[in-house]
């Protein structure tokens, strides 16, 4: 992860060969997940091969963007200096309708109102011209 241009100071993902299509779709405000063309398994994060059957025949499927909060924590210490102005902030683990789990942040909600089982939907944050982050908000 590295800070980006465009004045964005927080860490950003480093795009790799395995996840390039994921980040390209996010820039278009689309949420896609890798899907095995051999067995149909859907997973995240994007690896080159299917974690279920090990096939390298990977495609991409449009995700619903819906899920539920499976777990969360509230960050109160400035472990990463660029996040200090946002303290306290949340980190959530969202179980997507398609099955995979994704770490992100929950927006448009007080941290005290976050609970496991809360239904959420994906939203897109254009961090830089190259990177769009996927976050979630309550439904």
QUIMO-V136117 format. One record per residue. N is the residue number from 1. SS is DSSP state (A for helix, B for strand, O for the rest). PSI is psi in whole degrees, -180 to 180 (NA if undefined). OMEGA is omega in whole degrees, 0 to 359 (none if undefined). Layout:
BEGIN
N_SS_PSI_OMEGA + N_SS_PSI_OMEGA
END
This chain:
BEGIN
1_O_145_181 + 2_B_148_176 + 3_B_152_183 + 4_O_177_173 + 5_O_-159_176 + 6_O_17_178 + 7_O_1_179 + 8_O_120_188 + 9_O_-11_182 + 10_O_162_177 + 11_B_145_178 + 12_B_152_178 + 13_O_150_172 + 14_O_118_183 + 15_O_133_180 + 16_O_173_177 + 17_O_-39_184 + 18_O_-30_186 + 19_O_9_182 + 20_A_-44_181 + 21_A_-34_176 + 22_A_-49_182 + 23_A_-34_177 + 24_A_-42_178 + 25_A_-42_179 + 26_A_-39_177 + 27_A_-30_178 + 28_O_10_182 + 29_O_41_173 + 30_O_142_180 + 31_O_110_179 + 32_B_154_178 + 33_B_148_175 + 34_B_141_178 + 35_B_133_179 + 36_B_129_178 + 37_O_-14_180 + 38_O_-45_185 + 39_O_-9_177 + 40_O_-4_182 + 41_O_139_177 + 42_B_136_183 + 43_B_170_173 + 44_O_141_2 + 45_O_166_183 + 46_O_107_172 + 47_O_163_181 + 48_O_-33_183 + 49_O_157_180 + 50_O_127_178 + 51_O_-14_180 + 52_O_-45_186 + 53_O_-4_178 + 54_O_11_177 + 55_O_145_175 + 56_O_6_180 + 57_O_80_186 + 58_B_137_171 + 59_B_-169_180 + 60_B_140_179 + 61_B_143_178 + 62_B_125_178 + 63_O_154_178 + 64_O_-28_185 + 65_O_2_181 + 66_B_150_178 + 67_B_-167_178 + 68_B_150_176 + 69_B_121_180 + 70_B_-33_179 + 71_B_165_181 + 72_B_163_172 + 73_B_155_176 + 74_B_120_181 + 75_B_125_182 + 76_O_-8_180 + 77_O_145_181 + 78_O_69_180 + 79_O_-34_176 + 80_O_114_188 + 81_A_-36_183 + 82_A_-14_178 + 83_A_-9_185 + 84_A_-42_180 + 85_A_-19_182 + 86_A_-2_182 + 87_O_141_348 + 88_O_145_177 + 89_B_162_184 + 90_B_153_168 + 91_B_123_183 + 92_B_151_171 + 93_B_113_183 + 94_B_127_172 + 95_B_114_182 + 96_B_154_176 + 97_O_-31_181 + 98_O_-8_176 + 99_O_-46_181 + 100_O_161_176 + 101_B_145_184 + 102_B_133_171 + 103_B_139_179 + 104_B_-160_174 + 105_O_152_177 + 106_B_128_181 + 107_B_169_176 + 108_O_36_178 + 109_O_144_173 + 110_O_141_180 + 111_A_-34_180 + 112_A_-18_182 + 113_A_-6_180 + 114_O_136_179 + 115_O_151_174 + 116_O_140_181 + 117_O_-7_180 + 118_O_125_177 + 119_B_138_183 + 120_B_165_175 + 121_B_152_182 + 122_B_144_171 + 123_B_162_186 + 124_B_134_177 + 125_B_113_178 + 126_B_94_183 + 127_O_-45_178 + 128_O_-179_176 + 129_O_-24_183 + 130_O_-28_188 + 131_O_125_171 + 132_B_126_181 + 133_B_146_175 + 134_B_122_177 + 135_B_-179_182 + 136_B_156_174 + 137_B_155_178 + 138_B_147_178 + 139_O_NA_none
END
